[in-house]
């Protein structure tokens, strides 16, 4: 099993040459906790081709499991990285990725949040062309099979909501996918903020955005 960390990490050597690598992680094993039996299990990931980035991965196995620990290794899809073996440590690569993440995502210990609250939006080709006619500079990614991914953060920003405070929930000023709890005290306030964002995006773009975190009953 593997997942793409989704960042281009830029590296340089003593000659000032700069190259990049696309970091990828390959899971070897993971530990999960059974919340009902209060027992920990060790799950081997070998042979499992599902993407760990899919938030439904663990829950699809059992609703009472919680992820405790992951073991794996970093690999790269860029051949130039071989020039840096022995020069750049895995810790340096990890720290570079973490620095990028820190820049884009608020620290949940300081600003309560669950990371990306909305999934990126996937549309068919006809819908993409319709949106590009109105927003020629709209970013998108070809997923194949005439399906395209549009950054939901861009949709939320274009709807004028980036940085706004809605029902005690702040839409992060650097990443509109992230909701920060500034003063909300109930689930009802979170639900109200979510609804207001979804309605604003739907009215402007005629697309429905989906929540990323799973809700456990």
PyMOL commands that set and color helices and strands:
alter all, ss='L'
color gray80, all
select helices_A, chain A and resi 79-84+90-104+125-134+152-158+187-205
alter helices_A, ss='H'
color red, helices_A
select strands_A, chain A and resi 2-12+18-34+39-44+65-76+121-124+141-144+147-150+165-166+169-171+179-181
alter strands_A, ss='S'
color yellow, strands_A
deselect
rebuild
show_as cartoon
